[in-house]
Amino acid sequence: MAKVGIVMGSDSDMPVMSKAAEILEQFGISFEMRIISAHREPEELVEWARSAEERGIKVLIAGAGMAAALPGMVAALSPLPVIGVPLKSGALGGTDALYSIVQMPSGIPVATVAIDGAKNAAILAARILGVSDPELLQKVKDFGEDGRKAVVAKDARLQEVGYKEYSAK
């Protein structure tokens, strides 16, 4: 049974939203992924979001560009935590989507990550799920430690070879 629901409004969102799926797979978190347009398929969106809890979903990730109605609608329809991913699109480069997602009215919260931040959305979902799953929480901690070790290794290389050789790679 899926624990995370990922939804996007168009298949053009897949290159970004697939990064969330990759991270969830890395953590061993089951998920479902759908393409449902808030503007073109409102009935389908209502059914998907309202039934998420009974399907066993615990966290929802919704990616949208431009007017970015999808995350807010999902949050309005479901009591589950919703993480919005503003997607870079259109003339405003994603700032329109960012502003749309973070400006939810009182009572309809949507946690929002950076423009095209699907990877962070999945990490946040893992952290939320980790609150009640010690094994998953340890995986989250290990993931953070792996990131720290990668930066330490990069700095060690910089100290060893200097900036000119480091930058030449």
N, C-alpha and C positions, 0 to 999 in steps of 0.2 A: 504494500500500500504506500502510495506517495505521501511524503511529509511536506513537500514544498510544491506549490503551484507557480509555474512561470507562464506569464501571458504577455503577448505583444500584439500590436495592432496590424502588423504587416510582415510579410516574409522579408522585406527589406531590412527589418530590425534584427534578423537572425545573426548576422556577423557579430553584433555586440551582445545580444542576449545569450548566444551559445556559450559565451565566456562564463556566465552564471552556471550553466549546466555542467561545464567542465569542472568548475570548483566544487559543485555539489557532488559530482562523481568522485572527485579526489577525496572528499570527506566520507564517502560511502552513504550519502543521503539520497534517498529515493525522491524522485520528482516527476511531475507531469509537465508537459510544455504544450501550449496552445497558441494559435493565431486567432484572435477574436477582435474585430474592430468595434470600438465603443460607438462609433458613428454609423457604421454600416450594418452592424449586427447587434443592436441593443438587446433584443430578446435573448440571444445566445449568451451574451455577457451576463445578464441578470441570472440566468439559469446556472451558468458556470460558477459565478461568485457566490451565489446564495447556497449552492450545494457543496461548496468546498469543505466546510466543516464536517458534514456527514460523510464525505469521501475520505476523511482522515487527514486532510491537509492541516498543517499547523501554522505555516507562514506563506504569504503570497508575495511574489515579485512581479511587478507590472512595469513594462517598458513602453514608453511612448514619446513621440516627437511632436513638434509644433504645438498645437493646442493642448495636447497631452491629457485628454479626458480620461483615459483608461485607468491610471492609478487611483484617481479620486473616486471614480465610479465604483471600482472594486472595493475601496475602503467604505464607501457609502452602503454597499450591499452585503458586506461580510464583517463579522465581529473579530476576525483574525487580524494579526499584525500584517500590514501591507508595507512593502518597501518599493518605492518608486525609482525608476531609472529614467532620467531625462535623456533623450536620444538626440544626437547632433543631426539636424536636418533643416532644410529650408534656409531662408535668407538670414536668419538670426543665429545660426550655428548652435542651436540647442538652448540658448538662454531663454527663449520663449517657453520651451518645455520645462526647464528648471523652475522658472518663476511660477508656471501653472501648477506644478506638483507641490512646491513648498508653500504655496498660498492657499492651502485647504482651509475651509471654514472650521470654526470651533466645533469639536465633537466628531470630526472626520479626519483623524490623524493619518498622515502618510510619512513614514521615515523616508528621507530622500538622500540619495548618494550623488556623486558628481556626474556631470554629463558623460554619458557612455560608461558609467561605473558599474556595469553588471557584475564584474568580479567582486567588488566590495559588497554589492547587494547579497551575493551568495555567502560571503564570509559573515555578514551581519545575520543572515538567516541561520547559519551554523551556530553562531554565538547565542542567538535566541533559543534555538533547540537545545543547545548545550546546557542551558540553565537546569534542565530536568534530565540530562543524560550525561553522567560523569565521563563515560568513555568518549563521547563526542567532544565534550569540553576539553579533554586531554589532547585530542586531535587538533583542536583549535589552538591550544597552547603550543603544541609541537610545530604547527604551521607558522605561528609567530616567531618561534625560536629559529626555525629554518630561514626565515626572512632576515632576522638579525645576523645569523651566521654568514649569510650571503653578502651583507654589507661589510662585515668585518673582513671577509676574504678580499673584497674589492679594495678596501682601504689598505690592506696589507700589500696587495699587488702595487697599488699606487706608491706606497712608501718604498717599495723595492725597486721599481723601474722608473719612477718619476713621471711627471704629467705628460711629457712629450711622447714617450713610448706608449704610455697607457692610452693616450688619445689616438694613437696611430692604429690601434687594433681594428 
